[in-house]
Amino acid sequence: MKRRALISVFDKSNVEKIAEYLEGRGYEILSTGGTYRKLKECGVNVTEVSEVTGSGEMLGGRVKSLHPVIHGGILANRAKAEDMSTLEEREIAPIDIVIVNLYPFFAGLKEDKTFEEMVELIDIGGPTMLRSAAKNFKDVLVVVDPQDYDNIINEFEEKNEISYEFKKEMARKVFNVTSSYDAAISEYMNEDGEEEYLSVSYKKEENLRYGENSHQDAALYLRNDGKGVMNNIEILGGKKLSYNNIKDLDIAWKVVWEFDEPACCSLKHNTPCGAAIGENSYDAYMKAYNCDPISIFGGIIAFNRKVDKATAEEINKIFVEIVIAPDFEEDALAEFSKKKNLRVLKCQYKPDDKYEYVSVDGAMLRQTRDEKLLEELKYVTENQPSEKELEDMIFGMKICKYVKSNAIVVVKDKMAKGVGAGQVNRIWAACEALDRAGDGAILASDAFFPFSDVVEKAGEYGIKGIIQPGGSIKDKLSIEKCEELGISMVFTGLRHFKH
Ligand SMILES: NC(=O)c1ncn([C@@H]2O[C@H](COP(=O)(O)O)[C@@H](O)[C@H]2O)c1NC=O
């Protein structure tokens, strides 16, 4: 009996090549409408699926291949006599190769199509054929990726048949594609996030050289809808990003977009080591640099405004790994190009992921992003902050959001002069931040004070105002200490732990 290959593809690139090859090997080619026409034009001898099913395509293409004659031909277990006699009884011929790729749902997401258009992009017949063939991979070769056409030809040429391993590998690919395809549909339909199953759809962009350390494997997967910062970064110069680079630039980018004013953030080990707002990018950079001219070395520098030549010249005086900004002046790029390894990233996309995911052993955690800054400002001391001090307080709290807990940020003139991060008790974070800052006017804390010790320490360093969420049963102690030391204290009512 003549062997049969069913070809039904949306992406018709190179389809004639594989069809001609299979025809040359004696396969009968079956195809759905559009694929049939394309192959016919290319001179392939092809039979239309509707001729095989005896039922014309209908409902505008919603039903083309969904028929027992097709799925029986694919799913019959060739080693099972019962299956084969059923085929014979029903006059169904087996289908040995299934080549299908799907309606472009991912591309539709990127093009922001309407809901009705997206629904029409949900392929039904394609995944059904792919899944049937992949389930029966022992007997059927299934191909979902046009990039595999050459591999099939090579496999045939080398072995004169398709090996079990190859067929299994192709089936694995199919379930990977169809599950991601369905996950994207599920994600698209899901508006409130309260799903029973976690369905997210990401595609591997590349293997990274290594993970956090050189003995760890790592890869970058991008959202299939083309959204998100990482999907919208243009690398204008320098080598590829590393795993740590990506994690770091994510935080630096989030910091600068906390601000409407021109802002700059220098960051190391996922922690801002300098951050400032200024008149322009140059001013913000110089202030961020001066927060901590030592730690910035080898760091990441993010801006929320275009970067000019003067700023690039200043940055080039030190070694940094990455500069990321919404845009660059041409002469700034020329300046940066003097540094071979410096990654220059252009990104005009602001952070907008709704959820953050973290894996723990055996589970995934999901939370909404920490998008809020405060509930309500409460002035809890007699002594009130000046307008300028209040601005520094808000500035400090915006930085605190991105510093690992316990987090204390000491601010002066809209510069994060001292950052105390990731300490297991708050007083250590305060000591670190105050010590680093040298001098500062404002102290911001990501969470409340259980004792008055942080206020006391702040007083020693001449701090004028403190902003913190408040809410401790011992708030009174801190407030009293502030009154005693002439420090103003403001509560925000909102904690910003970052673990
Ligand atoms: N409904 C069906 O029976 C059906 N059978 C195949 N398709 C899809 O139709 C596309 C190919 O169609 P055409 O050959 O007409 O261009 C493929 O992407 C394939 O996945 C179908 N379409 C969608 O649901």
The ligand as an ORCA input file, in Angstrom:
! r2SCAN-3c Opt
* xyz 0 1
  N     -10.189     22.785     11.504
  C      -9.472     21.917     10.884
  O      -9.957     20.844     10.617
  C      -8.080     22.235     10.513
  N      -7.261     21.355      9.930
  C      -6.082     21.957      9.728
  N      -6.125     23.230     10.194
  C      -5.053     24.227     10.154
  O      -5.149     24.864      8.901
  C      -3.867     25.350      8.502
  C      -3.619     25.013      7.050
  O      -4.694     25.397      6.288
  P      -4.563     25.586      4.724
  O      -3.874     24.391      4.229
  O      -5.981     25.699      4.241
  O      -3.762     26.854      4.491
  C      -2.855     24.714      9.425
  O      -2.323     25.743     10.252
  C      -3.660     23.708     10.237
  O      -3.195     23.647     11.570
  C      -7.378     23.429     10.686
  N      -7.788     24.606     11.189
  C      -8.225     24.938     12.337
  O      -8.738     24.819     13.273
*
